[in-house]
Structure formats: structure tokens, C-alpha cells
């Protein structure tokens, strides 16, 4: 999650809120309370949803 927050520039709580709304790529459970994201999914999401300055 640390890498994802750095890449997208959002706080963890904002990412979880967007996941729950269905407006952020789904996390992949890797057991227990651990999750991962596909970098390609995050990059595609950013291309569609993050406006450059």
C-alpha cells in the first residue's frame, strides 16, 4: 500500500474509500490481511483518472 499511495498521491483512507465505491482498481488478496495491486491496473487507472497539472 505504501508504494500505491506514493504512485497515485492519495492517502490510504482515500484509496480504500474509492475501492469501496468501485472507482479504484481492485486489490488482490494474498492471504490474511495482506493485499496487493497490479501495477498495470494502477497505471491504467491513472491514465484515465488523473489529470496532469
PAVONU-897933 format. One record per residue: residue in three letters; chain; x, z, y of N, C-alpha, C in turn. Coordinates in pm, whole numbers. Layout:
BEGIN
sedo; lumnu; nx; nz; ny; cax; caz; cay; cx; cz; cy
Ala; A; X; Z; Y; X; Z; Y; X; Z; Y
...
This chain:
BEGIN
sedo; lumnu; nx; nz; ny; cax; caz; cay; cx; cz; cy
Unk; A; 82; 0; -119; 0; 0; 0; 87; 0; 125
Unk; A; 202; 64; 120; 290; 66; 236; 328; -76; 278
Unk; A; 364; -158; 181; 401; -297; 211; 283; -373; 271
Unk; A; 164; -352; 217; 45; -422; 267; 15; -380; 410
Unk; A; 22; -252; 440; -6; -206; 577; 94; -267; 675
Unk; A; 218; -279; 633; 320; -340; 720; 296; -490; 739
Unk; A; 259; -558; 632; 238; -703; 639; 119; -737; 728
Unk; A; 7; -667; 708; -115; -702; 782; -128; -628; 915
Unk; A; -50; -523; 936; -55; -450; 1061; -180; -366; 1078
Unk; A; -232; -314; 968; -352; -229; 971; -320; -96; 905
Unk; A; -398; 4; 943; -385; 134; 878; -450; 128; 740
Unk; A; -406; 217; 654; -460; 226; 518; -612; 241; 520
Unk; A; -664; 327; 607; -809; 350; 611; -885; 224; 647
Unk; A; -830; 143; 737; -894; 18; 776; -895; -80; 659
Unk; A; -786; -85; 586; -779; -173; 469; -883; -132; 366
Unk; A; -893; -2; 336; -993; 44; 238; -1134; 16; 286
Unk; A; -1159; 32; 415; -1292; 2; 470; -1325; -145; 448
Unk; A; -1229; -232; 476; -1253; -376; 458; -1267; -413; 310
Unk; A; -1194; -347; 224; -1211; -371; 79; -1355; -337; 40
Unk; A; -1404; -222; 86; -1541; -180; 53; -1646; -273; 111
Unk; A; -1618; -334; 226; -1709; -430; 288; -1701; -567; 220
Unk; A; -1596; -589; 142; -1576; -718; 77; -1506; -819; 166
Unk; A; -1442; -770; 275; -1376; -862; 368; -1224; -852; 361
Unk; A; -1173; -807; 249; -1029; -799; 227; -1005; -829; 79
Unk; A; -891; -888; 46; -864; -920; -96; -877; -796; -185
Unk; A; -930; -816; -301; -948; -708; -397; -813; -660; -450
Unk; A; -806; -530; -470; -688; -469; -529; -696; -481; -682
Unk; A; -582; -479; -745; -573; -484; -890; -532; -345; -938
Unk; A; -614; -285; -1023; -582; -154; -1077; -473; -168; -1182
Unk; A; -370; -85; -1171; -263; -89; -1271; -256; 42; -1349
Unk; A; -366; 117; -1342; -376; 241; -1419; -380; 363; -1329
Unk; A; -457; 461; -1374; -468; 583; -1295; -524; 553; -1158
Unk; A; -458; 604; -1057; -499; 580; -918; -411; 477; -850
Unk; A; -335; 403; -928; -242; 304; -873; -306; 167; -863
Unk; A; -283; 101; -749; -333; -34; -729; -222; -122; -675
Unk; A; -242; -250; -688; -150; -349; -632; -234; -464; -576
Unk; A; -172; -540; -488; -234; -659; -432; -145; -777; -463
Unk; A; -206; -893; -485; -127; -1015; -499; -82; -1057; -360
Unk; A; 46; -1078; -343; 97; -1120; -212; 33; -1250; -168
Unk; A; 11; -1341; -261; -50; -1469; -226; -191; -1449; -170
Unk; A; -266; -1353; -225; -401; -1324; -174; -397; -1268; -33
Unk; A; -300; -1180; -9; -285; -1121; 124; -246; -1229; 224
Unk; A; -151; -1314; 188; -106; -1421; 279; -221; -1518; 311
Unk; A; -299; -1556; 209; -413; -1646; 232; -514; -1580; 323
Unk; A; -542; -1451; 301; -636; -1377; 384; -587; -1377; 529
Unk; A; -458; -1355; 548; -403; -1352; 683; -417; -1487; 753
Unk; A; -394; -1594; 682; -408; -1728; 741; -549; -1753; 790
Unk; A; -647; -1700; 719; -788; -1722; 753; -841; -1623; 855
Unk; A; -783; -1503; 862; -846; -1394; 938; -765; -1335; 1052
Unk; A; -638; -1362; 1060; -557; -1302; 1164; -519; -1408; 1266
Unk; A; -559; -1385; 1389; -529; -1479; 1495; -391; -1451; 1554
Unk; A; -310; -1553; 1576; -179; -1532; 1638; -196; -1490; 1784
Unk; A; -98; -1419; 1835; -102; -1375; 1976; -78; -1488; 2070
